[in-house]
Amino acid sequence: MFTGGYHNNPKPYNTTYAMLVAKKGQEQTILINGNPLKDRDISWMLLPSIDQADEDQLVGVAVSLIHGVTEIKSSEGHKFQCLIYGFDDRESYGFPAGMNLEIKF
């Protein structure tokens, strides 16, 4: 992602993050560019839920990304959510990078 702002020459955004949400216990299978997140010094947070069974509890974390192409996947094929967002001095952006949503009525 690039920012223009009031500048004439685009430059990479200074700050880019991936916000990840996974089932508790499956978060350790997520890889960024082939590297396990468990190797980073990050703390997953238990997300609030209403009447969810223990096996359905969700955890989340935001991790900083370096500029360039990034591959985020689960080493065991587990499903997770990923939002990418970033900002600079005059603008910001955000988009869903991958979602597997099931809606129940």
C-alpha positions as CSV (number, residue, x, y, z in Angstrom):
1,M,0.0,0.0,0.0
2,F,1.2,3.5,-0.8
3,T,0.3,6.9,0.4
4,G,0.3,10.1,-1.5
5,G,-1.2,12.5,1.0
6,Y,-0.1,16.0,0.0
7,H,3.2,14.6,-1.4
8,N,4.0,14.5,-5.1
9,N,5.9,11.2,-4.9
10,P,4.1,8.2,-3.3
11,K,5.9,6.3,-0.5
12,P,5.0,3.2,1.5
13,Y,2.7,3.7,4.5
14,N,4.6,4.0,7.7
15,T,2.4,1.6,9.7
16,T,0.6,-1.5,8.5
17,Y,-1.0,-4.2,10.7
18,A,-2.8,-7.5,10.4
19,M,-5.6,-8.0,12.9
20,L,-6.1,-11.8,13.3
21,V,-9.0,-13.7,15.0
22,A,-8.8,-17.5,15.5
23,K,-10.4,-20.2,17.6
24,K,-8.6,-20.5,20.9
25,G,-5.9,-23.2,20.5
26,Q,-5.6,-22.8,16.8
27,E,-3.8,-19.5,16.8
28,Q,-0.4,-21.1,17.1
29,T,-0.8,-22.6,13.6
30,I,-0.9,-19.2,11.8
31,L,2.1,-18.4,9.7
32,I,3.2,-15.0,8.3
33,N,5.5,-15.5,5.3
34,G,6.2,-19.0,6.5
35,N,7.2,-18.0,10.0
36,P,5.1,-19.1,13.0
37,L,3.5,-16.3,15.1
38,K,4.5,-18.2,18.2
39,D,8.1,-17.1,17.5
40,R,7.1,-13.5,17.9
41,D,6.7,-11.7,21.3
42,I,2.9,-11.2,21.0
43,S,0.0,-11.8,23.4
44,W,-3.3,-13.1,22.0
45,M,-6.3,-11.7,23.8
46,L,-9.4,-13.7,24.7
47,L,-12.3,-12.0,22.9
48,P,-15.7,-11.4,24.7
49,S,-18.4,-13.9,23.8
50,I,-22.0,-14.6,24.7
51,D,-22.8,-18.1,25.6
52,Q,-20.0,-19.7,23.6
53,A,-18.8,-23.2,24.5
54,D,-15.1,-23.4,25.5
55,E,-14.2,-25.0,22.1
56,D,-15.7,-22.0,20.3
57,Q,-13.8,-19.2,22.2
58,L,-12.0,-16.7,20.0
59,V,-8.7,-15.0,20.5
60,G,-7.3,-12.0,18.6
61,V,-4.1,-10.1,18.1
62,A,-2.8,-7.2,15.9
63,V,0.7,-7.7,14.4
64,S,2.8,-5.2,12.5
65,L,3.8,-6.1,9.0
66,I,6.7,-5.0,6.9
67,H,6.1,-3.3,3.5
68,G,5.7,-5.7,0.6
69,V,3.8,-8.9,-0.2
70,T,2.8,-10.9,2.8
71,E,1.4,-14.4,3.0
72,I,-0.7,-15.3,6.0
73,K,-2.1,-18.8,6.4
74,S,-2.6,-21.6,8.9
75,S,-0.1,-24.5,8.7
76,E,-2.9,-26.9,9.5
77,G,-5.6,-25.4,7.3
78,H,-7.6,-23.9,10.3
79,K,-10.0,-21.1,9.5
80,F,-9.3,-17.6,10.8
81,Q,-10.2,-14.0,10.1
82,C,-7.7,-11.3,8.9
83,L,-8.1,-7.6,8.5
84,I,-5.3,-5.4,7.1
85,Y,-5.1,-1.8,8.1
86,G,-2.6,1.0,8.1
87,F,-2.1,4.7,8.4
88,D,0.2,7.6,7.8
89,D,0.2,11.3,8.5
90,R,-2.8,12.2,6.4
91,E,-4.7,9.1,5.4
92,S,-5.5,5.5,6.4
93,Y,-6.9,2.3,4.9
94,G,-8.3,-1.0,5.9
95,F,-9.8,-4.0,4.2
96,P,-10.7,-7.7,4.9
97,A,-7.9,-9.9,3.7
98,G,-9.7,-13.1,4.4
99,M,-12.9,-14.1,6.1
100,N,-14.8,-17.3,6.4
101,L,-18.0,-16.2,7.9
102,E,-21.1,-18.3,8.6
103,I,-24.3,-16.5,9.4
104,K,-26.9,-18.3,11.5
105,F,-30.4,-17.0,12.0
